[in-house]
Each structure stands twice: as structure tokens, then as C-alpha cells.
Amino acid sequence: MAQKQRKQILYPPVVAAHISRELGDLVAPYINNQREIEVYFSLQPNSRPHLGTLTTVSSAFALAYHLKARFWLDSKVTFEALDNAPTMKQEVNGFTYFKPMCFTKAGEETLAEKNLASFVHFMKGIQQKSNVPYSVKKYSEMQKSPEYRRKLLEILDHEKELSGFLNPLEKSIKLRPICPTCFYGEKSGKLTKITRENNDMKLGSSCFDHGDYTVDISAKGENFVDLNTPVRSVIRKALLMDESKKGSSLKIMVDGSDWIGMSQQLLPCLGMLGYSIQDLPVRFFSPLIEDWAGSKFSKSAYVKKGTYEGIHPALCDYGEFQSSLGEEGLDLIWNETLEWVLDSKKFFRNYTVDYFTQRWNLDSRD
């Protein structure tokens, strides 16, 4: 394939880059009596990762690596795997039903476990380069904890005030219990019926195949309950703040830049739950990977045949990434994201797939 003419790459600084050289400058005010730094990121393992996912993951490791070196503190990374992502949707009587991928079988394992394997493979490779340890927490396990359930009950106590921020179109908190027989749930939450007495709560709904059912989601219950994304995010941040108050670990969140538009919606909710602005965890939004038109480079769009014709397959799918770039690919991702973290003007911006095509000379590869 003929190599295209190389274009000059510019890094014009934005506001945060005018007041910092590297991300550690922005974290420095939070380093008081901290003895550890823990960097969190969350993603849905609903397929093999693509470039946007890989750069977010590697950015989290690069940040932990950089802060460890700068502040001489132990650092680690925690991946919160949202294994409740919906699969196998069915339309019945005007309602959409879904099965979470943690209950969807793919041979002898669940679809969540199958997809997580490629995430773990990538993280192990990045861990070897960063020497930063990591752990994986699954939503299906986290949502069972008494702390998680108590925070959910607390949110429901303030549903009237919070729903305008978390779900302004419908003014409701979406709770989605799943059928204990077939593990399908109704996606809109409109069939959900709540029965509550003190700290005990039961959710009722109706399955298209097995009829009415009820599940217990009290603080001591272990039944699965699915929540829509904004509610999960409030609980996630609140629990991180609670953990920070108990110890001397600085909590830092890394999310993709597609989350910026939602972040301000969460702040009033945390205030209503009694949290102060001083309690907030440090939060960075990794550069958004865009297509040629400036749209988010989307995995869900990629799976629609022909959407991203002309884009090198290595950028679209981790399996293709491994086949095309192998071990060199890990070096390319790691060096790129570490460069971002060490230079604020390179972190606080977005990147197109064309940038990576040129940067990594993909036009000259098979």
C-alpha cells in the first residue's frame, strides 16, 4: 500500500496545559499524607477492545506509573468491569428485554468472561511495561456488597431530587431486576415495582416467558439488580469517597472524554447525598479517539458492516491489533499514552484514527 504524505502534527495547548507541564502537577495539591495511589477505570467488556478502549486502559497505567515515580508512592490500577452490559435483546409487546452478558453463555463460560480475556491479555502486557499491579472488579460482584446496596437505597430516598439530573427525560431512577429463571430483564424499568420497608427492598417485574417475579435487593441480599449508567456512576464515586475517608489512599478516576458531558450532572447528586467538593476523587478524561469527522470512534458502530471502511483493522479490534502489530503494538500504545501523561498539551486534546495511521505507519503495513 502506498504511503500517504506525512502531515505536521500540532499540539496547541488548552487551559490545563497552560498551568501544568505534566499531569503530576495537577495531582500535587492532593498529595498530603497519602501513602498509596489507586487509579480506577471502568469499561464494558462487551467485545474485544478497540483503539479507544486500549488508549484509555493504557492511560490509566501510564498515570499510575508517572505518579509513582514523581511522588515515591505505591500505585496500583483497578479495572471495574461492567459485566452487566446488555446482550441478546428481544422485543415483546412493545418492551425491550435484555440478558446481561454475565448471564449469557458462550460455550462453557459466560460472554463476559470470554470478552474479559482480551482485556486481561492487554493489561498483563502493559503491566509488564509499567510494573504497576492491577486488579479486576466485576459489577456483578460489586453490586452485591452491603455498601453498594445501602448507597442505592440512599439514592432512592432522594429519587425525586436526583432523577432530574440522572434521568431528566423520564424523571425516574431506573432499576432493572432480572428474571431468576431465564435472566432476562425489561430494559426501560417501566415494569419494575418497588416494595420497601426500612432497609429491605424487593423489586417486582414481569418476564415475557415466565411471568411475574420478585427479587430481594436489601443490603444483605445477593440477587442481581441492573442500574442505568448515571446511577451506577453516582454510586461508584460515592463509594470511592467513602473509602478515601477511611484510609490514606488517593483515589483517581480515569474515564474516556465521552464522559465529560455527563460529569457535571453527577456533582449536584453527590452534594444531595451529603458529600463535599473536597471529598471528590481526582478525575481525568483520557483523549477521545475520533473518526475522520470528529465523531467518537465507536466499537458499536464498527460492528455494523462497512461503517469504518478504509480504517486499518488493527485500530478496530484487539485481535487484529495483535495480528498486525504483535509485541510492537504494546510498545506503541504504551509509549504514546505515557507521552500524553508526561506532557499536558498532548493529554488535553483528542486524536483521530488518521493520526494513529500516520504515527504508526499503518499505511505501509499489510
Secondary structure, 3 states (H helix, E strand, C coil): CCCCCCCCCCCCCCHHHHCCCCHHHHHHHHCCCCCEEEEEEEECCCCCCCHHHHHHHHHHHHHHHHHHHHHCCEEEEEEEECCCCEEEEEEECCEEEEEEHHHCEECCEEHHHHHHHHHHHHHHHHHHHHCCCEEEEEHHHHCCCHHHHHHHHHHHHCHHHHHHHHCCCCCCCCEEEECCCCCCEECCCCCCEEEEECCEEEEEEEECCCEEEEEECCCCCCCCEEECHHHHHHHHHHHHHHHHHHCCEEEEEEEEHHHHHHHHHHHHHHHHCCCCHHHCCEEEEECCEECCCCCECCHHHHCCCCCCCCCCHHHCCHHHHHHHHHHHHHHHHHHHHHHHHCCHHHHCCCEEHHHHHHHCCHHHCC
